[in-house]
């Protein structure tokens, strides 16, 4: 059985100093491929170096909405960074109106740049959306008028409204440790309804450790706990969820190669 951690942050100070051991534990847990995500321009050299160092690690390039006002990139820079052979996605980008660490208008502008670049590259845009459902929908619709693009709601924990929009428009959904939390009944109901050909799993490590690992630093090995919970709520075997989410990952992030095809 093979799983993919579609979204983690191996450059984080809680994981990076012992990344060899982190990846060994992931491998032992069946997590054979990982994508480590860029959130700031300054981190990309470390992130891309990790992807170069480990055959089963891929990466993204993007600016998190928290940094949209200070870490301003233009479309050309995104396109250039994505020429790296291990960059398979654009983001994470999107809108965060919960913290509002950056002004909304600058978050929106950055989001649009990432979508336009992702479309030109034919790579998925990795979307972070928190307390911003209406604007997320409006921007995604506006950008779709310019042409089609591939999208993923990373760490989906938003409303049924955004879920319905995503399902209607073939957006992929990634389940994180939040799916296992005690108060996540509404989210579990949503993930019962997401078509299986749109499902992925992730950790967002070092954040959001799933039950039963709450209180610990999250790491990619914990992907298996979220996958098990997803299997339970959908009443299918874990092996089925592993197969589906792995196939979906390589279909969406088609620049990545399965281990046997590398």
C-alpha positions in Angstrom: 0.0 0.0 0.0 1.3 3.4 -1.0 0.2 6.9 0.2 1.2 10.4 -0.9 1.5 13.4 1.4 0.4 16.0 -1.0 1.2 19.0 1.2 3.9 19.4 3.9 6.6 21.8 4.9 9.8 20.0 5.2 11.8 23.2 5.5 10.1 24.1 8.8 12.5 24.3 11.7 10.6 21.5 13.4 11.3 19.1 10.6 14.3 20.3 8.6 17.1 19.5 11.2 16.1 15.8 11.2 14.6 15.5 7.7 16.4 12.2 7.0 14.7 10.6 10.0 11.4 12.3 9.1 11.5 10.8 5.6 12.5 7.4 6.9 9.5 7.3 9.3 7.3 8.4 6.4 8.6 5.6 4.2 8.0 3.0 7.0 4.4 4.2 7.3 3.8 3.7 3.5 4.1 7.4 2.5 6.3 7.0 -0.6 6.0 10.4 -2.2 5.7 13.9 -0.7 5.3 17.4 -1.9 6.9 20.1 0.2 5.3 23.5 -0.2 6.7 27.0 -0.8 5.1 29.9 1.2 7.7 32.6 0.8 10.3 33.4 -1.9 13.2 33.2 0.5 12.4 29.6 1.3 12.4 28.3 -2.3 16.2 27.6 -2.5 15.9 25.3 0.6 12.7 23.7 -0.6 14.0 23.0 -4.1 17.3 21.7 -2.7 15.3 19.2 -0.6 13.5 18.1 -3.8 16.8 17.7 -5.6 18.3 15.7 -2.7 15.4 13.1 -2.3 14.0 11.4 -5.4 10.6 10.9 -3.8 10.2 14.6 -2.7 8.6 17.2 -5.0 8.0 20.8 -4.4 5.9 23.9 -5.3 6.5 27.6 -5.8 4.2 30.2 -4.4 3.5 33.0 -1.9 1.1 32.3 1.0 -1.6 35.0 1.4 -0.1 35.9 4.8 2.9 37.3 2.9 1.1 38.8 -0.2 1.8 42.4 0.7 5.5 42.0 1.5 6.6 39.1 -0.7 5.3 40.4 -4.0 6.1 38.3 -7.1 5.2 38.9 -10.7 3.9 36.2 -13.0 7.2 36.0 -14.8 9.0 35.0 -11.6 6.5 32.3 -10.9 6.9 30.9 -14.5 10.7 31.0 -14.1 10.7 29.2 -10.7 8.4 26.5 -12.1 11.1 25.5 -14.7 12.8 23.6 -11.9 12.2 20.0 -12.7 10.8 19.1 -9.3 8.3 21.9 -9.1 4.9 20.3 -9.7 2.4 22.9 -8.4 1.9 26.6 -7.9 1.2 27.8 -4.4 0.2 27.8 -1.8 -1.8 30.9 -2.7 -5.3 32.1 -2.0 -7.1 34.1 0.7 -7.0 34.2 4.4 -9.5 36.5 6.0 -9.2 34.9 9.4 -5.8 36.3 10.3 -5.7 39.0 7.6 -1.9 39.3 7.8 -2.0 41.0 4.5 -4.6 43.5 3.1 -7.4 41.7 1.2 -6.7 43.5 -2.1 -3.1 42.4 -2.1 -4.1 38.8 -1.3 -6.6 38.9 -4.2 -4.0 40.3 -6.7 -1.4 37.7 -5.7 -4.0 34.9 -6.0 -4.8 36.0 -9.5 -1.1 36.1 -10.5 -0.7 32.5 -9.3 -3.7 31.2 -11.2 -2.6 32.9 -14.4 0.9 31.4 -14.1 -0.5 28.0 -13.2 -2.7 28.0 -16.3 0.2 28.9 -18.6 2.3 26.1 -17.0 -0.6 23.6 -17.0 0.2 23.0 -13.3 -2.3 22.8 -10.5 -2.8 25.9 -8.3 -2.7 25.0 -4.6 -5.4 27.0 -2.8 -5.5 28.1 0.8 -8.9 29.5 1.6 -9.9 30.5 5.2 -13.0 32.6 6.0 -13.0 33.8 2.4 -15.5 31.6 0.6 -17.3 34.2 -1.3 -14.2 36.0 -2.6 -12.5 32.7 -3.4 -15.5 31.6 -5.5 -15.7 35.0 -7.2 -12.0 35.1 -8.1 -11.9 31.5 -9.3 -14.9 32.2 -11.6 -13.3 35.4 -12.8 -10.1 33.5 -13.6 -12.0 30.7 -15.3 -13.4 33.3 -17.8 -9.8 33.8 -19.0 -9.4 30.0 -19.5 -9.5 26.7 -17.7 -7.0 25.8 -15.0 -6.4 22.9 -12.5 -7.0 23.6 -8.8 -6.8 22.0 -5.4 -8.3 23.1 -2.1 -5.5 22.2 0.2 -6.4 21.3 3.8 -10.1 21.8 3.0 -12.0 22.8 6.1 -14.4 25.4 4.6 -18.1 25.5 4.2 -20.5 23.3 2.3 -21.0 26.2 -0.1 -17.3 26.2 -1.1 -17.4 22.4 -1.2 -20.4 22.4 -3.6 -18.6 24.9 -5.8 -15.5 22.8 -5.9 -17.4 19.6 -6.7 -19.3 21.4 -9.5 -16.1 22.7 -11.0 -13.9 19.6 -10.6 -11.6 21.1 -8.0 -9.7 18.6 -6.0 -10.0 18.4 -2.2 -7.2 17.4 0.2 -8.1 16.0 3.6 -5.8 16.9 6.5 -5.6 16.0 10.2 -8.6 18.4 10.7 -10.8 15.6 9.4 -10.0 13.6 12.6 -10.7 16.3 15.1 -13.6 15.9 17.5 -15.5 19.0 16.4 -15.2 18.3 12.6 -18.5 16.5 12.1 -19.6 19.0 9.4 -16.3 18.5 7.6 -16.7 14.7 7.7 -20.1 15.1 6.2 -18.6 17.1 3.3 -15.9 14.5 2.7 -18.5 11.8 2.5 -19.9 13.6 -0.6 -16.7 14.6 -2.4 -16.4 12.4 -5.5 -13.6 9.9 -5.0 -11.8 11.1 -8.2 -11.3 14.5 -6.5 -9.8 13.2 -3.2 -6.3 13.7 -1.9 -4.7 13.5 1.6 -2.0 15.6 3.2 -0.5 16.4 6.6 0.3 20.1 6.3 3.2 19.0 8.6 4.4 20.3 11.0 0.8 21.6 11.6 -2.5 19.9 12.4 -1.3 16.5 13.8 -4.3 14.1 13.4 -5.9 12.0 16.1 -4.3 10.0 17.8 -1.1 12.1 17.4 -2.6 15.4 18.7 -0.1 17.4 20.7 2.9 16.1 18.7 4.7 17.8 15.9 3.0 16.6 12.8 5.1 14.9 10.2 4.4 13.1 6.9 4.2 9.7 8.5 0.9 10.8 10.0 -0.7 10.8 6.6 -1.8 7.3 7.3 -4.0 8.4 10.2 -5.9 10.9 8.1 -6.3 8.4 5.3 -7.7 5.8 7.7 -10.3 8.3 9.0 -11.3 9.2 5.4 -11.7 5.5 4.7 -13.8 5.1 7.8 -16.2 7.9 7.1 -16.6 6.7 3.5 -17.0 3.1 4.6 -14.3 1.7 2.3 -11.0 -0.1 3.1 -7.9 2.0 3.7 -6.3 0.2 0.8 -9.0 1.7 -1.5 -8.4 5.2 -0.2 -4.7 4.8 -0.6 -5.1 3.6 -4.2 -7.6 6.4 -5.1 -5.7 9.3 -3.5 -2.4 8.2 -4.9 -3.8 7.9 -8.4 -5.5 11.2 -8.1 -2.3 12.9 -7.0 -0.4 11.7 -10.0 -3.2 12.6 -12.3 -3.5 16.2 -10.9 0.3 16.7 -10.4 1.2 15.0 -13.6 4.7 16.4 -13.7 5.5 14.1 -10.8 6.3 10.5 -11.5 5.3 7.4 -9.4 8.3 5.7 -7.8 8.2 2.8 -10.2 8.2 5.2 -13.2 10.9 7.5 -11.9 
